[in-house]
Amino acid sequence: PPTMVPLGTIPSALPMSLTSIHLEAVVGGTIPDVLGRGLPALHSLELSNSPHLIGTIPEGIGSALSLQRLKLTNNDLSGTLPENLWRLGRTLHVLDVSGNPLLGGSLTVPEWAEMEELTDLGAARCNFTGPLPVGLCAAAPDLDDIILGNNALTGILPESWSAACRSIRRLNLRGNEIRGSIPESWGKRDALPQLRVLNLGKNRLSGTVPVGLYGELTTLDLSYNALSGPLPPDDWRKSGNPDVDNDATHEKGANADCIGEENDDDDDDDDDY
């Protein structure tokens, strides 16, 4: 029989000078509060691919004022995101909690949040609910990636993101319960100027697609919605933008209408692009 490698737990006493912790597929138990409160020099914390890592994200992590990278992906964490994570705005560049199906609650951004350094936000394949955080890009103006696919998010696409999300290059909201239309403001000439990858597939969107939305996009997924109308326009197709996923069969094509129906065979593995 194969040799079983015993799972370890994260010790509650660690050297205060520690700057990086990276543990993958080797830990169980819970995350001790000391990782935030007791390690003032900690810059990077990555605990990933450990299905026996359970419990909540401790409030103490919000006290790790030197933390630049927090990656807690593909574990079995539960509860909600501690509000004081938003206090790490002067240092935190990457926040990724994707792949924790018991982790949920709302993604509300406190009014006082100032995430000046945050560039990457990942919370795909969890159980987050409620509306999209309207103030997200105002609090984190340098966000480059927003990856929130395969949750239970509801409500509508925020109109304010068209002006506030000036740096966003990749936006993935696939596999949620977002309703309404794509805001006309998203199609304005100066809206979302850096956006290159947009995935709104498998939601409950309706109406037509603002013509100006295509802009400089290189990848677009609007499949499995109730959108209608021809897409994309001729001038966009001729510009060489290659990837359009716009119908219920995932056929790549420029002339298909964006009219999709829910299909249980749809693959959710693309929620990270």
N, C-alpha and C positions, 0 to 999 in steps of 0.2 A: 504494500500500500504506500501511497505517497507520504512523504514526511510533512507533518503539519507544523507550520511556523506559529508559535504562540503569539497572540496579540499582546502588546504592551499597553500600558496606560501612560498618560502624560504626567510626569511627576509634578507635585505641587511646590517643590523647592528647586529652583533653577538659578544659575549664576546671574547676578544683576547686570553683568556686562554683555550678556548674550544679545546678538544683533539679528540673528536669523534662525528660524525654526522651519524645517521643511520635512514633513513626514507623510509618506504616501503608502496606503494599503498596509499599514503596520500597527495602527493604534485602535483601541477600543475605549469603552468608558465614556467619560465626559470631558469637556474642556475646562480646566481649572481657571478660576477667576484670576489667579496670579499672573497669567500670561499678559494681562493688561496692567494691572496695578503694581506688579512687582518687577517688571522688566522695562525700565525707563529708556534703555538703548535699543529696544527691539524695533527693527526696520521692516522685517518681512516675516509674515506668519502664513504658512501654507500647510493645511491639513486636508488631504484629498484622497478620494477613492477608498474610503474606510467605512464600509457599511455597518460596522459595529461601533462607530463613533456616534453617540446618541446625546440626548439632552438638548439644552438651549445654548444659544450664543451668550456667554456671560456679559453682564453689564460692564465688567472691569476692562474689557477690550477697548471701550471708549475712553479709557484713561491712558492708553498707550500713545502718548503724544508725539512719539517719533515714528509711528507706524506709517509706512509708505505703501505696503502691499498686503492685503488681507484676502486670502483665497481659501475658502472652506467648501470645496466642491465635491459632489458625488459622495456624500456621507448619509447619515440618517438623522440629521439634526432636526429639531422641532421648535415650536414656539414662534416668536416673532423677531424681527430685527430690533435690537436695542436702539432706542432713540438717540442715545448719546454717541452712537457711531458717527452721527452727523456733526459731532464736535471735532472730528479729526480733519477738518477742512484745510488746515495749513500744511498738512503733510501727506495725506492719503491720496495715492494715484490710482490704485486698483482696488475695487471692492467686488468680489465675485463669490456668490453663495449658491450658484447653480447646482441643480441635481440633488436637492434635498426635498423630497416630495411632502414631508410633514412640516416644512417651514412655510409660514404663511402670515396672515394678517394683512393690513394695508401697507402700501408703500408711501404713506404720507411723509412729505418733507417738511420739517418744522420751519416756521417763518424765520427763525433766527439762524438757520443753517447757512454756512458759507463754505462750500466745498471748492475752494479756489484751485486746488491742485488735482481734483478728481478727473481722470480721463476715461476710465473704463468702469462701467457698471454692468454686472452680470447677475441676473436672478432668474434664469430660465429653469424650466422643469421643477418648479416648486409649487406652492399652493397659495400664492398671493392673490388677494381679492380686492374688490373696490375699484375706484377709478384710477386712471393714470395720474401720477403726481404732477399737477399743473405747474408748480414752481420748481421742478427739477432742474431745468436748464438755467433758470435765474440764479439758483443756488450754486450750480456747478457749470459755469459758462464755458469751461474748456473740455467738456465731455466730448469724447471722440466716438465711443461705442456705448450704445444702450441696447442690451440684450435681455429681453423680458419674455421670450417666447414660452408657450406652453405653461400658462398659469390659469387663473380664473378671473383675470382682470375684466372689468366691465366699464360702462360709461362710454364716452366719446373721445375722439382724438382731439387734444387741446389745440385750439387755434393759436394760442400764444406761443407754442413751440416754433412756429414758422419764423418768428423774429428772435426768440430767446435762444434757440439751439443753433447758434452760429457756427459751432465747430464740429457738430456731429457728422460723421462720415458713414456710420453703420447703425441703422435702426431696425431692430427685429422685435415685432410684437405678435408674431405668428402664434396661432393656437390659443386665443383667448376668447372673450365674449364681448368684444368691442363692437358697438353699434353706431348707427348714424352714417353720415357721409364723410368723405375725405374733405377737410376744410378747404374752401377756395383759397384761403390765405396761404396754404401750403404750395400753391401753384404760382404765386407771385414771383416776379423776376428776381427779387432780392431775398426770397425765402430759402431757408435751409441751404445756404450757398455751398457747403462742403459735402452735402449728402451724396454718396455714391452707391450705397447698398440699402435698399428698402424692402422689408418683408412684412407685409400686412396679411399674409395668407391665413385662411382658416379662422376668420372672425365672422362677424355678422354685419359687415359694412354693406351699404346700399347707395344708390345714386350713381352719378357719373364721376369719372376721374378728371380732375382739373388738368387741362392740357399742359400748363406750365410746370406740372409736377415732374415731368420727365427730366428736364434740365440736363445735368451732367451725370445722371444715373448710369451705372454699368450693370447693375443687377436689380431686377424688379420682380417681386412675387406678390400677386394680388389674388391668387387662386382660392377657391372655396369661399367665396363671398357672394353677395347678390348684386354686385356691381354690373353695370351695363354700358354699352357704347363701344365703338371701335377704338382700338389702341394698338400700338402707339402711333403718333402722327408721322407722316412720311419724312419730314425733315429730321426727326429724331432717329428713325430707322437708318437713314442714309448716313448719319454721323458715325456709324460703326459701333453703337452700343449693342452688345451681343445678347445678354441673357434676359429673356422675358418669360416668366412663368405665370400664365394668366388664365388657364382653364382647368376644368375639373380632372383632366387626364394628365396634367403636368406636361403637356406637349409644348415644346419650345417653338414659338412661332410669332411672327409679327402681325398677322392679319386676324388672329382669333379674337372674338369678343370675350370680354371678361365677365362671363356668366358661369358661376361654378356652383355645384351642389356638394353638400357634405358627403364624405366618403370614408368609411372606417378603415380602408386600406391605405390611407394617406400616411406617409412616413414622417414621423416627428423628429427624426434625427437631424434635421437641418435647422433646428431652432437656434443654433449658434452662429449662423452666417448672416 
